[in-house]
Amino acid sequence: MTEEAAGLRVRWQKKEGWRRWSEMSEGCYVLRSNVTDWSAEELWQGYRQLTEAEAAFRVHKSDLDLRPIWHQKADRVRAHILVCFLAYVLWKTFGQWCKRAGLGTEPRKVLDELQQIKLVEAVLPTRRGTEIRKRCISRPTAHQAILLDRLRLALPRQLKTLLVPQVFEAV
């Protein structure tokens, strides 16, 4: 069945003005701004900084899981901003560390894999009223071992054993 037999008909035509515009703008950004005293390069750098700031907020919300906290005092607001900034600096530093190790630029994937390495603490009471706490680290999988090697990290073979006085509550 042809288009005409079905009652359908498609018509199209080229609009040369649009075609020229699409060829000229292909692979280009068009930035619009009310800033008139910047050069094209300065405007582009400002736009890039804006996209980096937006990416930072996305990291705060998703990867670092930092949510807005409604502080009432200015010094607490500043302290919260400082903590968020330091967390972001650590995140970006770890991202660069991963990149230098040839692990890409997504530290979330590396952390997801490494967080499966567990620390177990065995608590043994003694007759003298103290506890012996023995800490053990799970053995990394082959994939985790590769990540640790690439990051030049080594898990300790044994953690320090602690003697902790027991606290008895009166019943």
N, C-alpha and C positions, 0 to 999 in steps of 0.2 A: 504494500500500500504506500503510495507517495504522500508527501506532506499535503499537497493540494487535495487529494482524495479524502484525507482525514479532516479537511477544513483548516489546516495549519499552513501558515506561510511565514517564513523567516526572511526579513529584510535587514540588511546592514550596509553601512557605508563608512568609509574612513573620514575622520575629521582631521585634516592635515595640521591644523593648529595644535590640537591635543597630541598628535603624534610627535611633532617637533618638541613640544614641551616634555613629553615622556623620555625622549632620547636625550635631551639636555640634562634632565634631572635624574637619570638613571644612575644609581649608586651614590647619590648626593643627599645630604641633609638640607632641609630648609628650616632655618631657625628664625623665629620671630621674637623680637624683644623691644622693650621700650627704652633700653639703654642705648643712647646715641653716641656716646663718647668712647666706645670700645672698638678696637679693630676686629676684623673677622676672626683672627687667631685668639684674641682675648675672649670673644664671645663663645667660641668653640670650647676653650679651656673652662670657662664658667659653666657651660652645659655639661661637660664631662665631670666636673666637681659635683654638680647637682645629681647626676646619675650615680656617682660613687656614694654620696650621702644617702640617697634613697636605698642603695644596696646595703649600706651599713644598718639602716633601720630595719630592713628585712632580716638581716642576720640577728639583730637584737631580738626581734619577735620570734623567729623560727629556731635558729640554731642555738642561741644563748638562752632562749625562753625567758627574756626579760620583758615584763609587761609594765604598763604604767602603774606607778604607785603615787597616790595622792598625798603628798607631804603638805604640812601646814606651815612649816618654818623654812625660811630662805636657806639657812645653813644645811638643813636636811636635804633640800632640793639640790643644792650644790654637791653635797656628799653623794647623793644618788647618781647625779650626772657623772661624777668622777668614777664611781664604781662601774657604771655602764661603759664609760670611755676606756677604762683599764681592761675590762673584759673584752671589748672590741679590739684593743691593741694586742692582747694575747691571742685572740682568734686570728687576726691578720698575720701575726708573727708565726703562729703554727701553720697557717696556710702557706707562707713563704718557705718555711722549713720543709713542708711536704713537697712543695714545688722543686726545691733544690735536691730533694731526695729522689726526684723522678716519680712522685706519687700523684701528680696532678695538682689542681688548685682547689680541690674540694675537701677541706679537713673534716667535714662531717662524716664522710665515708670512712676515713681512717679511724676517727674516734669511735664510730659505731662498731667497727671491727675490734679495736683494742679494748673497749669497755667490757667485752666478754671475758677478759682475763679477770679472775676473781681473787679476792683476798679472803681467806678463811681464818678465823681466830678460835682456837680451842682453849677453853677455860678449865683449868684443873685446880680444884680446891686442895689445900694442904691441911694437915692437922694443926699447924701453927697459926691458923687464922689468916693466911695469905692465899692468893691465887697465883698460879703460874699461867700466863697467857702465851700461848705458842701461836705465832702467825705464820701461815703458809700461803704461797701464791700458786694458783693453778698453772699447769704447764700450758704454754701457748700452743695453738694449733700450728700447722705448717705455714698457713697463710699469715697468721699473726707473727710468727717468727720472721718471715720475710719482711713484713712491715717494720718490725722492731730493728732488724738488721739495716734496712734502708735508712731509717731515722737515726741509726747509730745509738740505739738505746739497748741497755741490757737489764733484764730483771734480776734483782738480787737472788742469790741462791737460798739465802736464809735471812729472815728478819730477826731483829733482836727479841729475845725472850724477856718478858716483863714480869717482875714480882710485884703484885699489887695487894695492899692490905685490904682484907674484906671488911665491909661495913655491915654490922649486924643491927637490925632494927629491933627495938623492944616491942614485944607483942602484948 
